[in-house]
Amino acid sequence: MTFLDTGIIVGAVLGSHPEHAACLSALQDSERPFTNSHALAETFATLTGFYKVPTEVAAELTLSLCDSIDVEALALVDYERSIREARTRGVMGGGIYDSLHATFARRKKAVQIVTRNPSHFQHVAPDIEILTP
């Protein structure tokens, strides 16, 4: 089971992304990868904010992902666990979002997290293999 982080998803759907081929390959190479609904929101935010993709196009790109990957909402237990473990994992500020991704991936029994930001996951997912495309 492979969890895809937001950066991989953005790179996969955005043809002009400098790592598009590698990110698309990561999305297509694994056996039905998965992510959570928060990553979809982050994808939309990144496409419209950083990359200035028009809202309509960004929405279509983001929602079309549901055809290629499994997406599930975060549960309250994910938030509770991430916040509870924040102190022992050294999580502060926006790091809670990567911690949420890792907690969700762990609950769903991911054996790997594919990300463009491996350092964001080293201390929140030491028990899961962290890969970059």
N, C-alpha and C positions, 0 to 999 in steps of 0.2 A: 504494500500500500504506500502510495507516494502522495504527500501533501505538497501543493504548489503555493509558494508565497506570492504576494502581490506583484513584485517586480518581474517575476517570470510570466505572470499572466499579462501584464502590460506589454512586455516585450513580445509576447506571442501574438497579441491582437493588433499591434501597431506595426504595420509593414515598414515604416521609416525608422523604426528603432534600431540603433546600432548593433544590438545583439538579437535582432528578430529571429534569424535562422536558428540560433542556439536555443532560444527560449521556446520557439515553436517546436523544435525537436524534443525538448524536455516535456512539453505538453503531449506530444504524439507518441513518444517512446515508451512511456510507462503504461501499465495496464490500468486503464480508466482511473486517472489521478483524481484527487479530490481537493477541495478547499472549503472555506466557510463563507458565509454571507458577508461578513465584515470585509473580507478580501475583495469581494465584488464592489462594495462601497469605496474601498481604497482605490481600486482600479478605476472606477468612474471619476473619483476625485483627481487622481493623477493624470488621467487622459484630458480632462477638461481644464484642470489647473495648470499643471506643469507643461503639458504638451499642447495646450490650447485647441484641442479637438472640439469641434462644435458639439453641443449637448446632444443633439439628435443622433449624431454618428457615434459618440461615446456611449450613449445608452444602448444602441443597437450592438455595438462591439461587445460591451459588457454582458448584456443579456444573452447574446449568442453563445457565450461560453457554456451555458447550461446544456448545450448539445454535446459538448466534448468532455466535460468534467462533472463529477458529482459535487453538488453544493448543498451544504446543510447549515442551518442557523446555529450560532453559538448558543449554548444552554447556560442557564444561571449558574450551574455547577462549574462551568468553565471560568466564569468571572470570579466566583468565590475562590476557587482553587488558585487562580493566577494571583489574585490579590493577597491571599493567605501566604503564598509561597514567595511573594515579592521580596520580602526581607532576606530570606535565606538564599535567594538566587541573585541578589544585588540588583533588582529591577527598580528603576526610578523613571519618572516622567513618561515620555512616549514609549519607553521600552515595554510598558505594560501591553501594548498592542502585539508586539512580537511574542511576548509571553502568552498572551491569549491564543495566538496561532499555535504555539508549541503545545499548550495544554490541550487544545482541541485535537491536534494531530496525535498526541499521546492517547487521548481517550478513544480515538478512532483506530488506534493500533497501527499508526504509520511506522514504517521501518526507515523511511527517509523523508527529509524535507529538502525540496529543491528551491534555492533562493539565489538572488544576485548579491545578497548581503549576509554572507555566512557569519560574520562577527556578531550580528544581531541575535543569532540563535545559539552561539557557543555556550553561554552560561544559562540559558533557559531551556535548552534541549540537549544536554550532554549525553543523554541516553538514546538519542535518535541520530542516525547518520545524516550529516549535512552535506549536500552536494551543490555545486554550481555548474551551470551549463557550459 
